[in-house]
């Protein structure tokens, strides 16, 4: 029983080391996103991507 309370701070310290590399990463996505639609132009998949792409481009970065 006395072992659990001592393990919580140790576990919290160990898990905090995993968040350090995330702070040094660049904002995602840095290069522009490309949509590749493997169906012919004018199809339903093409129309959906063409409708969604401008909205995604106008979306503010987080």
Order of alpha helices (4+ residues) and beta strands (2+ residues): alpha-alpha-alpha
